[in-house]
Amino acid sequence: MPEVRSSQGDADATLALVQRFNDAFNRQDIEAVMALMTDDCVFENTFPPPDGARHTGQEAVRAAFGDFFASSPGAHFEAEEVAALGTHAVVRWRYQWNNVDGRGHIRGVDVFNIRDGKIVAKLAYVKG
């Protein structure tokens, strides 16, 4: 079994960082989003199924988020529940859109890993 270490201070800092990230993401503020991520960050998308695309490093993650923001200007993620254990967080969310193709929503979960006060990984999973 891997070693597990955490403190309430780590969890509080993790929750605050994830909140800042979620706020910046909903504003579609790519500069603020990327400032919260490490140089070697990883983003695992929910698409394409079954495992989603993996983007590694600031340049690749910035491009993936930029493409998403450009294709979904009215998108909004609502955090339904956020929990942290040390330097890991889980966010259960509801994603809503309203575009030329119509309105809709989908629900999912993000798993965040934190290192040195920044997000090193954002792994996204979706229902359906």
Buried (B, 14 or more C-beta within 10 A) or exposed (E): EEEEEEEEEBBEBBBEBBBBBBEBBEEBEBEBBBEBBBEEBBBBBBEEEEEBEEBEBBEBBBEBBBEBBEEBEEBBBEBEEBEBEBBBBBBBBEBBBBEEEEEEEEEBBBBBBBEEEBBBBBBBEBEE
